[in-house]
Amino acid sequence: MKKIEWLIAIFFIGMGLTCMSISALSFQSDSLLQVGGYIKTFLICAILLIAFIFLLVHWIRTRKKR
């Protein structure tokens, strides 16, 4: 598989895990405000992970051009 296909697959896996996590958290007995805090924390972690992957791919591409 090409790199872009791997990135697309990782993106869809991440979306699926996000949906499952939000679904699992919504069935707990916590209030909606606590679930919102969990979702916000999870989204911040997901954004940081995506940024890290983007920087890693960018670094690999610039290293190959030399």
Phi and psi in degrees as a GROMACS rama.xvg file:
@    title "Ramachandran Plot"
@    xaxis  label "Phi"
@    yaxis  label "Psi"
@TYPE xy
-78.0192  164.501  LYS-2
-61.395  -41.0393  LYS-3
-64.7505  -34.4953  ILE-4
-67.1616  -37.9404  GLU-5
-64.0632  -42.4767  TRP-6
-64.9504  -39.2047  LEU-7
-65.0487  -42.2054  ILE-8
-63.0995  -42.8584  ALA-9
-63.8872  -38.3344  ILE-10
-62.0343  -45.857  PHE-11
-67.305  -36.426  PHE-12
-63.3127  -43.394  ILE-13
-61.9352  -41.2831  GLY-14
-63.3437  -40.8459  MET-15
-64.9271  -42.8925  GLY-16
-64.6399  -36.6095  LEU-17
-63.6684  -46.5632  THR-18
-62.3055  -41.6536  CYS-19
-66.5767  -38.1696  MET-20
-66.3343  -44.561  SER-21
-64.6443  -39.5466  ILE-22
-64.2329  -43.6383  SER-23
-66.2684  -38.4258  ALA-24
-70.9954  -29.6246  LEU-25
-72.8955  -20.2466  SER-26
-90.3223  -1.74903  PHE-27
-76.9699  169.603  GLN-28
-86.1119  6.11753  SER-29
-68.7469  157.626  ASP-30
-73.7435  167.839  SER-31
-64.4818  -32.0013  LEU-32
-66.4701  -38.1262  LEU-33
-69.4046  -38.525  GLN-34
-64.1462  -39.5307  VAL-35
-61.2971  -36.9564  GLY-36
-65.5809  -39.9705  GLY-37
-64.3644  -42.9788  TYR-38
-64.6456  -42.5396  ILE-39
-62.5738  -43.2913  LYS-40
-63.1879  -43.1595  THR-41
-64.1964  -41.837  PHE-42
-66.4127  -37.7215  LEU-43
-63.6389  -42.5056  ILE-44
-63.6902  -40.244  CYS-45
-65.3538  -40.7183  ALA-46
-65.1946  -41.523  ILE-47
-63.9242  -39.5546  LEU-48
-65.8154  -42.63  LEU-49
-63.9757  -41.1489  ILE-50
-63.7581  -40.4356  ALA-51
-63.696  -43.6229  PHE-52
-64.403  -41.2595  ILE-53
-61.8222  -45.6132  PHE-54
-64.4539  -37.5434  LEU-55
-64.8546  -44.495  LEU-56
-64.6758  -42.0046  VAL-57
-62.2575  -42.3235  HIS-58
-64.6199  -41.4868  TRP-59
-65.5544  -41.5705  ILE-60
-65.2673  -41.8793  ARG-61
-70.0685  -29.917  THR-62
-71.1686  -34.7965  ARG-63
-73.3967  -26.3878  LYS-64
-71.4608  -22.0332  LYS-65
